[in-house]
Amino acid sequence: MKIENIKVRDIAKEFGTPVYAYSLETLRTSIAEIKKLAPVIRYAMKANSNVRILKEMLDSGVKIDAVSVFEVKRALRAGFQTDDICFTSDVFFNDDDVKFCLENNIYCNCGTLGMVEEYGKALKAAGTGSSKISIRINPGEGAGHSKKTNTGGPYSKHGIWHQNLDEVKRLAKEYGLTISGVHTHIGSGGDMEHLNRICGKLVEFAKQFEQVEIVNFGGGLPYQYDPDKPQEDISGYKTVIDERAKLLKDHFGRDIVCEIEPGRRFVAGCGTLIGEVRSLNHTFDEDGKRIDYVLTNVGFCHLLRPMAYGSFHPIGFVGDDLGPEQDLIVAGPVCESGDVLTQKDEEPVARRLPMPKAGDLIVIGGAGAYGHVMSSNYNSQPLIPEVVVDGNQCTQTRTRQTLDDILRPETTT
Ligand SMILES: Cc1ncc(COP(=O)(O)O)c(C=O)c1O
């Protein structure tokens, strides 16, 4: 496995393990690649909300897709302006969400009929604030790297069902709302074929709303995690978006702003998770075949994706005397047998890797998206540090939690 620009041993020595390291050079390359695709690019900050990464987006002119008011506030703290942010609260608003958005001029993307109504009621009650909203449409089909990340079709809770758009128009009239944006996001880690088809569908939905200014085609750009396979080519998406922009212009007689909001494709490749091999173990199966385990200090509390989705991440070891390659199951410290980094179809599988020994480092690639943001304190494991690598400079942007940090929100009585 190629370990990009990251001085693995130095980082492990200076910051301890496990630790996330992000290469700004790699991040900048992916920002440049994605910026070519559409006139307005948002970053779905749920993928990685590290402040240094947010600042890099800001400096590159990338806007924000936020999924909670906490993310909105985090983006504001990183320096974004309110009109850089679109708030797509997935399926309902929390108590004061709409009030906050009305007071702070945050554009809301409503993903259910109930949200449209709630926005309308809050606007009426406030008597002030923007009457413009966007609607998230479920186009009737979805795609994703896993069923759990597919957000379209009848079995997804997301979006206003595409046959219910007349009801949106009725609510808009009742509450004096302007549907100025239409949006869809059919899933995370999808494929270009689905995305291209959905772009066409969204244009047809947009035509039903005369006052549309913005059409947002969502995120879901694919990323190939296996370095032995060619990276997914997303360049053709530009033509798809350009063609849709032209269709929209022909229909409305004016320019319609076309947006996309990827998360994973921006950041997956820039992140590396570095841990340490702590021990080895082995068992024998029913046929007497030996099964070897490499036990590391990286568990699903640090990187959930293999456990949650059976996701593949490239793995390498760094040590002075790595042994010959053999079939190894690589696992973590957590108290569940699912705490395995080498999985397929949500089952542990052995991977051919050089044999490490205790004290060697483990390096897990493709860890920049849905990595640290999905980590937890399960087993009272502390959240781990994040380090940003810019040329020769390594800056720690998050420290390792202490036991006191973990205990602080807990009452002692
Ligand atoms: C509304 C919305 N937009 C964008 C994204 C980003 O998806 P991805 O990281 O696959 O690009 C997500 C993630 O699920 C999402 O829910």
The ligand as a Tripos MOL2 file, in Angstrom:
@<TRIPOS>MOLECULE
LIG
   16    16     1     0     0
SMALL
NO_CHARGES

@<TRIPOS>ATOM
      1 C1        -28.0370   15.0280    1.8940 C.3       1 LIG1
      2 C2        -26.6800   14.4830    1.6530 C.ar      1 LIG1
      3 N1        -25.8740   15.0990    0.7720 N.ar      1 LIG1
      4 C3        -24.6250   14.6520    0.5240 C.ar      1 LIG1
      5 C4        -24.1240   13.5230    1.1480 C.ar      1 LIG1
      6 C5        -22.7180   13.0800    0.8450 C.3       1 LIG1
      7 O1        -22.6750   11.8310    0.2710 O.3       1 LIG1
      8 P1        -21.2450   11.3080   -0.2280 P.3       1 LIG1
      9 O2        -20.3340   11.4030    0.9170 O.co2     1 LIG1
     10 O3        -21.4770    9.9060   -0.6700 O.co2     1 LIG1
     11 O4        -20.8340   12.1870   -1.3560 O.co2     1 LIG1
     12 C6        -24.9330   12.8360    2.0620 C.ar      1 LIG1
     13 C7        -24.4340   11.6190    2.7260 C.2       1 LIG1
     14 O5        -25.1120   10.6760    2.9290 O.2       1 LIG1
     15 C8        -26.2410   13.3260    2.3220 C.ar      1 LIG1
     16 O6        -27.0450   12.7140    3.1950 O.3       1 LIG1
@<TRIPOS>BOND
     1     1     2 1
     2     2     3 ar
     3     2    15 ar
     4     3     4 ar
     5     4     5 ar
     6     5     6 1
     7     5    12 ar
     8     6     7 1
     9     7     8 1
    10     8     9 2
    11     8    10 1
    12     8    11 1
    13    12    13 1
    14    12    15 ar
    15    13    14 2
    16    15    16 1
@<TRIPOS>SUBSTRUCTURE
     1 LIG1         1 GROUP 0 **** ****
